Amino acid sequence: MVSPVPHRAGRDLYPDGVQTSEGAPSWLTRRLALVLSLVVLALVAWGLVAGPSTPSYEVDPSTGNGGHHDIELYREIANRVAARGNYYQVALPLQNEWNFPTSPVATVREPLEAWTVAALGATGAQILLLVLLVMAFVAMLARLEKAASNRFEWYGSILLLVLTATSFLVPGALYLHECWAMTLILLSLAVRTDRRWWPAVVFGLAAVMFRETALLYLGTMGAVALFQKRWAEVAGWATGALAWFGFYLWHIHEVALAQVSAPLTAPSWLAFGGWRFVVSSVRFSTGLVLAPYWLAAVLVPLALAGWLFARGPVAMRAGVTAAAFSLVFLVVGRDINLYWGLLFAGALIPGLAFVPRGVAVIALRLRAAPLEHAGPES
């Protein structure tokens, strides 16, 4: 038995626009409810048993990094570029001097953050970053309202989104490329509509030009558009990726020209950190850093599953984005790279607001008699 519910514009996780008589989304069979419950419980158990990733940021000046940290490096690079220095002629010698690797090419950040800070000054760049963040939050207000079924979910998702912005309170966060990328990814998710998707491509392209690992977001959005057979949008995301690829080829060329004679090579990022790295990166990059690790181990899988019970295009895209980064970070990323969680924490954490409804729906489904053979709602 099914009963109609108001259909929302765009294809979402309720593509047929119906719910079952128990109030569950029509795709959620009893079997799927059981599988989903077991997956979430397994991820919670994995996180709790594995424990946190605990990198040491204490550096021996005689053996590595000269006692400096990443934020100090990026600040100094921006300062030297502001003094009319060529980015590549500044960045690679300084990284070498401070015992930071300059090989492979990904160890040398793309220049957009340094150019922005050099052009606007630290204060001006900080204002720009905060303006972009406020724009993303304001645009997300309407999107999250459509994703929610009641005021509790809407207000909760907004508060949880604010929780992800606590990383901006860290001194020097302005110099973290991931902060810019996260803000632009959120803005891209927030401004996209079925009729006007191109601004999302523009902001997504900007995100990947600040941090190349945000390319995963472009690929995910292109894959969603392909799944929905939105061919013009697929072409838009593909064009954005090609534009970035051209930019990155130039970046590779400039790094090669400025490369030092005996470059220090970074260890492989294929560290297979597993779910502990995913949980620890989200905790490190949000207000959860103030809470015990076990709480993050419980909440991160719930947040990921929570998006399954939200409505609308932004819910689907935020959930798929968070899932894509989580899957990749199971194998990519060393303990020292926990700040990479900034790239997807903003897309993940608001999903917690939809968990109470999800738990109630799953409980109803599991208590119901198996109906997979009885009708269309299975």
N, C-alpha and C positions, 0 to 999 in steps of 0.2 A: 504494500500500500504506500502511495506517495501523495504528498500534498504540495501544491505549488508554493514557491516563495518568490519574492520580487527578484527579477533577473537584473543583474548589474551589467553595465557596459563592459565589453571586453571578455575574452576567454579567461577563466580562472579555474580554481580547483573544484568548482561546482559547474562543470561545463553544460550539464543538462538543466541547470536551474531548479533542481528539486532536492528535497530532503525526505528522509524516510519518516515513518510515523513515530519513531523514537527520537526524532530531532537530529539524527546523524546525517552527515553528507551521504549522498546516494552511492558514492564509490566505496564507502567503508563497509565491507562485508564483515561478518563475524570473524572469519579466518584472518582477514587483513588487520582487524583490531587486535587479535591475539599476536600476530607477527610484529606489529608496531610496538605493542607493549613489551614484548620480549627483547626487541632491538634496543629500546630506550633503557630498559633495565640492564641489559648487557653493557651498554656504553657507560652507564652510571657505575656499574661494578668495575669495569675496565679502568675508568678514571680513578676510582678510590683505591684499587689494588696497586695500580702503577705508581701512584703518587705524583707529586709535582716535578716539573723540570726545574732545576735549581742551578742556573748558571752563576758563576762567580765573576763579578765585575771588578774584582781587585786585580790590578795589572802590575806586574813587576817592571819598573822602568828599564831595567837592564836587559829584559828579554822580549818585551812586546809593547807596542803602542805608546812607548815613551811616557806612560802614565796618563795618557789622554783617552777620552771616550768619544763615541761617535758624534754626539751633539757638539762637543768642543771642536771636532774636526770640521763639521759642516759650517759652524759659525765662523771659524777662521777662514775657510775657503770663501764664504760670502763676503767677509770683510776685505779680503785681498782682491776679489773680483770688483768690489765697489771702488777700490783704489785703481781702477782701470786696468786690471789684470785680465789676461785671457784665461777663461775658465780652465781649460785643459792644461795650459802651461803653469797654472797655479795648483790645481788639484793633485795631479800625479806626483810632482816633486814633494808636495807637503805630505801626502800619504806615505811616500817612501821615507821621508825624514822622520815621521812619527811612527814608523814601523807598521803602518796599515798596508794590507796587500793592494796591489794594483793589477793583479791578474787572477782570474780571467776578467773580461771586460765588465761584467756585472758588478765587480767590486768598486768601480768608478761610477758614482751616481750620475744620472742624467742632469744636465745643467739648469733646468728650468727653475728649480727652487733657488739656487744661488743667484741666477739672473734676476728673479723676482725680488729677493731681499736686497740685492745690490742696487736695483733700480728704485725701489720704494723706501729703502731704509728699513731697519728692523721694526720700527713702530708702524710704518705704513704697511709693511707686509703683514704684520700681526693684525692690523685693522682689516685688511683685505681678507685674511683667513677667517676672522670672526664674522665678517659680513657674509661670506659664503656659507659659513656654518649656520648662521641665523636664517639665511634664505632656504637652506635645506630643511631646517626644522619647521619653518612656516609652511613650506610646500608640503611637507610630510603630514601636517595637521589634517588636511583634507583627505589625504590618501589613507591615513590610519583610521579616520572616522568611517570611511567606506569599508575598511577591512574588519571593523569591529561590529558586533551584534548588539552591544549595549555601551552605556557610558563608562562603566567600570573598565571594560577592555580598552576603550579609546583613551581614557585618562592614564590607565596603567601603561599602555604602549608608549605614550608620550613621555612619561616619567622615566621609563626604562631607556628610551632614546637619549634623554638627558644624561643618564648614567654613563653612557658611552663617551660623553664629551668631557668627562673628568680628566682624561688623559691630556687635555689641552691646558690643564692647570700645572703640569710639570714644567719647571723652568727650562726654557730652551726648546719646548715642543714645536715652536715655529720652525726649527731647523730639521725636524723629522719629516722626511719626504712622505712617510706613510700618513701623517696627519692631513696633509694636503690631499693625498689620494683618497682617504676615507671620506673627507668632506665632499669631494667631487663625485664619488660613487653614490653617496647619499643623495646629493642634489640630482644626479642623473636618474636614480630610481624615482625620486619625488616628482620630477617634471614630466616624465614620460606619460603620454596618453596614446590610445590607439590612433587618434587622428594626428597628433603632433609628437612623433617619436624622435625627430631629428635633434631637438635640444638635448635629449638624453645621450645621443651619440656624441655631440659636441663636448658635453661635460665628461663623458666616459673617456673620450680621447684625451682630454686635458689630464684626467687622473693617471692614465698610463704614461703620459709624458713627464709626470712628476715621479712616478715609480713604475718601472717596467713590469713588476709582478702583478699590477692591476690589469695586465692584458687578459688574465683569466676572467675578469668581469666582462670585458668586451666579448670574449668567446662564449661566455655563458649566455649573455643577452642575444647574441647571434643565434645560438642553438635554440633558445626559447622561441625566437621569431621563426626559425626554420620549422620547428615542431608545429607552430600555429599556421604555417604556410603564409606568412606575411612577407611576401617576396621583396617588396620595396624596402621594408625594414631590414631584412636580411642583407640586402645590398648596402644599406646605410652602415650597418655595423661592420660589414666586410671592408667598406671604403675607409672607415675609421681605423681599422686594424692595418690596412695597407699604408695609410698616411703615417701611422706610428712606425711601421716597419721601415719606411723610407727615412724617417727621422733617426731611427736607431742605427741604420746602416751608416749614416753620417757620423753618429756618435762613435761607433766602432772605429771608423776611419780616423777620427780626431784622437781617440785614445791611443791608437797605434802610432800616430805621429809623435805624440807626447810621451810615449812609454819610456820609463827609466831603463838604464842599461842592465840592471840586475833586479827585476821585479820580484817582490814577495808574492807568492801564490797562496790564495785562500784554500782551506780545506773544502772538500765537496759538500754541497748543501743537501745531498741525498743521504740524510742522516737516519731516516726511518724512525723518527721520534714517536710515531704512533699517536694514539688518542691523548696521551699525557701531554704531548706538545700542543695539540689543538686546545685542550682545556687550559693549559698553563698560559698559552698566548692570549686567549680571551681574557683570562683573569688579569694578566699583566697589563692589558691594554684598556681596562675599564675600572670602574669603581669597585669591582670585585677584588681588586688587589688589597683592599682594606679588610676583606673578609677571609676566613680560613679557607684553605684550598678545598676541603671536602665540600663546601657549599658550592663552589664553582663546578666541581665534579658532578654534582647533582643537577645544577641549573642549566649547564650548557646543553646536555642532551634534551632536556625538556624544552628549552628555547627553540632548538632546531625542529622538534616535533610540533611545537605550538603553531608554527606557521601553516601546518596542514589544516588547521581548523579556522583560519582567517579567510576572509573573502577578498576578491578583487585582484586585478593585475599586479598591484604593488606587493601584495602578500606573496603571490606565487614567485615573483622575481626576487624579492628579498630572501625568501626561503631557499630558492635554488642557488642564489649567489652564496649564501652562507654554507650550504651543503657542498658546493663546488670547492670553495676554499678549504673546508674541513677535510674533504677527501684528498686534495693535493698535499695539504700540510701533514697528512699521515706519514708521508715519505720525504717531503722536502722541508728543510729548516732545521738548524742546529739550536741547541739550548740558548745560545747567545742571541738568537733571532726572535725572541719572544715578542718583541714589539711589532712583528708582522701581523699580530692579531688585530692591530688597528685597521687593517685593510677590510676586514669583514665583520668586526664586532658590532658596528652600527647596523648592519643588516641582520644580525643574529639576535641580539639581546631583546628587542621589542617583541619577539615571538613568545616570550614568557607570559605576556598579557593574555594570550589565548589558551594557555595550558589548563586553567580550571574548566573551561568549556570542553576542551579535548578529553580531559579525564572523565567528566560526566558522560560524554557521548560514548567513549570506549567502554565504560562500566555498563551502560545500557545495552550496548551491542553484545558484550560478553555474557550478560545475564539472559539475553534473548535466546530463544531456540534457534538452531541453525536453519536458515531459510534460503541457502544458496540455490536450492533446487526449485524454489517455490515461486519466484517472480522476478520482475525486472530490477527490484531494489538491491538484489545481490550482485 
